[in-house]
Amino acid sequence: MYSKLISFLGIALISLAIADGASPVTISLSARELPISDPFGGKPDPYIVVFYAFGSTGKFEQIGKTAVLSDTQNPNWSDEIKVDNFVPGTSQRLRFEVWDEDVDSDDLLGTVEFFLAELSNAESGRLEKELGIQENGRLIVQNIARQNLTSNKF
């Protein structure tokens, strides 16, 4: 039956092959030295919005958002963000926007963008990136499955 599918589906078979090679990637997030953006000097109440795009010109779509953590410059979110369809060798991108929740309007603390393969290929399964907009701040992205593999070595 599979050989009949090959002869009848033609171009659709390419999509089927990509879906078969896909695997989920689950990430955890933390940040360090987030800048203080409040005019009265209070620590940020950060959260992250996560976006995904396929291809170098693909449009980003929101795939997740963390909880707001109160009054911290060094948050460790317990939220896990799942990217369902990682396919090695393709140009899938992630973008992370780090925000400070405020009563009137939220402040953007920084943005990080990279290819999903960069995280998948990282030996430790961990990437640490500068936020880039404010003077300080780093985002730490951990591939949970990769972390578990590297921590269970004999």
C-alpha positions as MATLAB code, in Angstrom:
seq = 'MYSKLISFLGIALISLAIADGASPVTISLSARELPISDPFGGKPDPYIVVFYAFGSTGKFEQIGKTAVLSDTQNPNWSDEIKVDNFVPGTSQRLRFEVWDEDVDSDDLLGTVEFFLAELSNAESGRLEKELGIQENGRLIVQNIARQNLTSNKF';
ca = [
       0.000    0.000    0.000;
       2.862    2.390    0.741;
       4.223    1.944   -2.808;
       0.785    2.875   -4.191;
       0.827    6.003   -2.070;
       4.167    6.931   -3.583;
       2.858    6.612   -7.137;
      -0.384    8.507   -6.463;
       0.703   11.278   -4.091;
       3.655   12.689   -6.042;
       4.440   16.104   -4.554;
       2.340   15.458   -1.450;
       4.777   12.679   -0.574;
       7.424   15.330    0.159;
       5.226   16.783    2.887;
       4.609   13.313    4.248;
       8.343   12.592    4.381;
       9.016   15.847    6.254;
       6.269   15.120    8.777;
       7.682   11.614    9.340;
      11.150   13.069   10.105;
       9.810   15.642   12.542;
      10.388   15.394   16.256;
       9.246   17.605   19.133;
      11.612   19.894   20.998;
      10.637   21.024   24.486;
      12.419   24.007   25.970;
      12.663   25.681   29.346;
      13.548   29.334   29.811;
      15.399   31.485   32.285;
      17.057   34.896   32.206;
      19.816   36.682   34.051;
      20.524   40.331   34.870;
      17.330   41.697   33.359;
      17.408   45.487   33.252;
      15.257   47.642   35.504;
      12.926   49.572   33.245;
      10.463   50.942   35.788;
      10.843   54.701   36.434;
      10.717   54.130   40.187;
      13.499   51.529   40.140;
      11.431   48.433   40.904;
      12.613   45.047   39.661;
      10.944   43.751   36.492;
       7.943   41.439   36.408;
       9.128   39.466   33.369;
       7.416   37.126   30.945;
       8.418   35.766   27.542;
       6.432   35.462   24.332;
       7.782   32.726   22.021;
       7.394   32.776   18.231;
       8.172   30.193   15.519;
       8.803   30.587   11.775;
       9.648   28.089    9.071;
      12.186   29.240    6.477;
      14.290   32.368    6.315;
      11.383   34.463    5.031;
       8.603   32.704    6.942;
       6.248   34.755    9.064;
       6.599   34.357   12.835;
       3.604   32.967   14.723;
       3.195   32.916   18.484;
       3.541   29.395   19.929;
       3.755   30.128   23.625;
       3.919   32.560   26.498;
       5.329   32.102   29.968;
       3.732   33.141   33.212;
       4.621   36.521   34.687;
       7.153   36.251   37.513;
       7.043   39.096   39.999;
       9.888   41.302   41.093;
      12.942   39.466   39.715;
      15.936   40.198   37.515;
      16.908   36.495   37.378;
      13.745   34.529   36.557;
      13.501   30.761   36.107;
      10.205   29.904   34.459;
       8.598   26.557   35.206;
       6.676   26.749   31.912;
       7.766   24.384   29.144;
       7.367   25.458   25.520;
       6.990   22.709   22.930;
       7.926   22.990   19.244;
       6.126   20.003   17.708;
       7.795   19.728   14.338;
      11.576   20.126   14.454;
      13.116   18.714   11.275;
      16.932   18.624   11.166;
      18.413   20.367    8.141;
      15.596   22.875    7.738;
      15.569   26.593    8.522;
      13.182   26.786   11.443;
      13.547   29.904   13.581;
      12.570   30.858   17.102;
      12.132   34.373   18.467;
      11.821   35.229   22.146;
      10.508   38.596   23.333;
      11.206   39.326   26.993;
       8.706   41.767   28.510;
       8.269   43.555   31.830;
       4.604   43.609   32.844;
       3.435   47.016   34.072;
       0.074   48.471   35.044;
      -0.139   50.947   32.146;
       1.865   49.320   29.351;
       4.414   46.515   29.220;
       8.057   47.291   28.407;
      10.091   45.255   25.928;
      13.331   44.268   27.677;
      14.883   42.509   24.703;
      14.575   40.076   21.840;
      16.543   36.972   20.891;
      16.242   35.122   17.587;
      18.042   32.034   16.318;
      17.619   28.884   14.234;
      16.138   25.931   16.090;
      18.980   23.742   14.787;
      21.425   25.889   16.774;
      19.746   24.747   19.996;
      19.431   21.161   18.805;
      23.128   21.028   17.879;
      24.394   22.609   21.106;
      26.418   19.978   22.974;
      24.858   20.845   26.328;
      21.428   21.525   24.821;
      21.685   25.052   26.217;
      22.036   28.450   24.567;
      22.701   31.717   26.354;
      22.053   34.857   24.298;
      22.287   38.593   24.975;
      18.899   40.329   24.862;
      20.219   43.098   22.653;
      17.887   46.042   23.330;
      18.694   47.185   26.878;
      22.231   47.400   28.283;
      22.087   44.107   30.238;
      20.274   40.858   30.253;
      20.676   37.345   28.933;
      18.147   34.729   27.919;
      18.939   31.073   28.601;
      17.135   28.494   26.463;
      17.448   24.831   27.442;
      16.426   21.900   25.241;
      14.948   19.687   27.960;
      15.352   16.376   26.105;
      18.974   17.201   25.253;
      19.637   18.225   28.870;
      18.291   14.878   30.083;
      20.471   12.990   27.578;
      23.663   14.804   28.562;
      23.020   14.545   32.297;
      22.421   10.773   32.073;
      25.781    9.879   30.521;
      27.600    6.982   32.160;
];
